[in-house]
Amino acid sequence: MVELTTFDNLHELTTPRRILKYVMVYCLEGQLTLTIDGTLFTLKSGDVVTITSGQIHQFRETAAAKGYILTFTLDFFAKDDNDIELIFHNGLYCHFGMNEVILVDKKTIEEQLGLISSELSEQPYQYLISVHSRIKLILVAINRAKVSRGDEIWKPDALFLRFLEAIRDHSTYHHPVSKYAEMLATTELKLNELSKIHAGKTAQNIIYSLMTSSAKRLLIYENLSVKEVAYQLGFNDPFYFSNFFKKQTNLSPSQFREQYEI
């Protein structure tokens, strides 16, 4: 549901992992290096990076770093549409691989993380409500840091974010847009409208984009053949999968995999 750990246990996280939870990594002091979906990030004191549910991440060099890893599920945090919109505000937790290192106000972040640590350790009356509120304060602080440095404000729609989550949860089924519209009690027209507004793509292309992200993760991190990757993603024909992947990335699955050495 919600967990806060320190860098003291980073040795347990040096192998790639993929969890369906939202992760925030904060560097208190020193320097930390990690990869997220194959991209390398370096955090220094006061830096934070967010990792979206489903992204594969791996901690590497620590250089005597100290800090916190905050992990929580969407079910725990998203009590209403406002919560859903906050977690994705300004691309904070983005499904399109837009992770970035953000320098934040240390005093605010460290104070709230310290209080969350105390709440989870002592578990006083209504401690989860308190933790939820403090996570909101942390996300607001990160968004303020992004706005202060000149980032354009992007306010998402909760329905669009539910659409992204549904695609991720059903990535092997190859559902058409109409099926997702049915799941979300809306229309294809509405999903296409929101997809164009928030991502500049059709709803179908959003589906293709997230399927491609899943394929990339398997190709980079899993010791699977291209055929096995295809089957794991619900493609009955590996040749069709290869053509699909090349159309999305301009590279064959084998060519894409050759770029990475884990």
N, C-alpha and C positions, 0 to 999 in steps of 0.2 A: 504493500500500500504506500508507505513512505519510509525512507531510510536515510540516515546521514552517517557517513563514515569519513575517516581521515585518510591522508596519504600514507599513514603508517602501514596500511595493508595493501599497498599498490602491487607488491610482489605477487599477489593472488590474481591480479588483473592484467598481467603482461601477455596473455594469450587473447586473440580476438574474441569478442563476445557480442552477441546480438540479443537484446532484451526488449520486450514490449512495455517499456517504461520510459519516462522522461528523465533525463540526466542533466545535471548542472555541475560543472567542475570549476572550482574556485581555487586559485593559487594564492596562498597567504604570504609565502616567502620562498626564495629560491627560484628554480626554473623547472618546468615540466614539459615533456614532449609526448604527444599522443597522435594517433591517426584516427580519422573518422571517415569511413567509406573510402579508404585509400589515400586521403589527403592529410598531409602532415601539418600539425599545429604546435606552436610553442607558447606556453603561458609563463608570464613572469608575475611578480608580486602585484596584486590588485587586478589581475586579468581573470576573466570568466569565459567559458565556452559552453554552449548548450548543445545537447545531443538529442535528436528526435527519436521517439519510440521506433524501434526497428532498425536504426542505423548501427552498423558494425563499428566498434571502436576498440582501440588497443593502446594501453599505456606503455610508454617506452622509457626514455631516460628521465630520471628525476632530479639530478643535480642538487641533492639535499633539499628538495622542495617540501614544503609543508602546505596543507590546504584541506579542502573538504570536497566530498562528492555527495551531492543531494540527489536522491532518486525517488520518484513518485509515479504512481499510475494516473492515467487520465481519469479513471473512475473516482479516485480519491480527490483529485483537484477540481474537476469540472462539475460543480454543483448546479450551474445554470449556464445560459448562453454567454453571459458576461465573463464567466471564468474561461470558457472555451475560447472566446475572442481574445482574452488577455494572454493566454498561453501562446497564441500565435501572432500576437500584435507585433508589428514591425519585423515580421519574419523570425521572431525569437526562436520558436521551434518550428522549423520549416521542413516539409516533406521533400523539397526539391534540392537538397544538398547545398544549402546556403549557409553552412556553419561559418562562424567567424569569431575571432578573439576580440573581446570587448573590455576596455579598461573602465572599471566602475568605481563608485565612491566606496572606499574600503571601510570606512566607519559604519556606514549603513549596513552593508552586506555582512561584515563580520559580527556586528551586534545581533542581527537577526539569525544568523547561523548559530551563534552561541546560544541564543534563547531557544532555538529549535532543538539543539543538542540537549539542553536541560529538560525541555518538555518531554522529549522521547525517552530520556533516561529515567526521569522521576515519575512520569505519567500521572500528573495531578488531574483533578476533575476537569473534564472537557478539554483535555490536552490536544486532541486531534483538531478541534475547532481552532485552537490557538495556533497550531502548526500550519494549518491551512491559511490562516490570515497572514502569517509571517512569510509564507512562500509568495503570497500575493504582493507583499511589500518588496520582496526581493525582485520579483519580475518587474514591478513598477520602477524600481531603482535601475535595473538594467536598461529598460526602455528609455528612461530619462537620460542615461549615459549615451545611448545611441542618438537621441534627438539633440543632445548638447554638442555632439561632434558633427552635427549637420546632416544626419540621415533623414531621408524623406519619411514622413509618417505614413504607415500603411495599416489601415484598420480592416481586418478580415471580417467575413460573415460566418456566423456559427454553422450555418447549413453547408457552406463550402468546405469547412473543416471536417464536418461529419462525413462528407463525401470522400475526402482524402483518407480518412480513417477507415471507411468502409472498403475502399479499394485495397488498402494495405491488408486488411483482415481477410479479404477474399481474393488475394492476388493469384491464386492457382485455378480459379474458376472461369476466368475469361468472360465475366458477365458483360453484357452490353449496357449502354447508358440507361436504357429503359428499365433494366433490372435494378440498378442503383436508385433510380428515381422511385421505383416501387418500394424499395427498402426504406427510403427516407421520407416516404409519404409526400413526394413532390412530383414535378414534371421534368421531362427531358429538356424542355425549353428553359426552365429555371436553372437547371444545372449547367446548361450551355452558357446562359447569361452570366452566371457567377464565375464560371471558368474563364470566360473572356475578360471579365472585369479584373479578376485577381491574378490571372496567370497569362493572359493574352493567348489562350489556347482554347480549342473546343474541349468539351467534356471527354470525348473519345481520346483526344491526344493527351489529356491528363492521365487517363488510364494507361495509355501506352508508355508515358513517361515514368510512371511509378513501377510498371512492370519491368521496364529497362533498368531502373535502379535496383530492383530485386535481383535481376540477372547479373548485374555488375558485382553485387556483393557476393554472390555465389561463385562467380568466376575468379574474384580476387582472393577470397578467403577459404573456400572449400576445396578440398582435394577431390574434385569431381570431374569427370569427362564432360565435354560439351553436350554429349547425348544425355548424360545424367542430369545436368543442369536443366536441359530442355524438359525432361520428364518431371523434374521436381517443380517446375513452374507451370505444369499443366499442358505443355505442348506435346501432342501425340506424335508429331513428326519433327525430328531434330533438324532436318533440312529447312523446314518452315521457320523454326526458331532462329536458325542462323541468318536466314534472309530478313526476318523481322528485326533482329538485333543490328544487323548491318545497315538497314534502312534508318534506324534510330540513331546510330552512332558513327556511321561511315567506316566502321571497322568490323571485321568478323569477330566472333567470340574469341577465337584463338589469338588473333592480332591484339585484341584488347587485353587479354590475360598476360601477354608477353611484356606489357608495359610495367607490370608490377612484380615485385619480388618481396614476399612477406617472410 
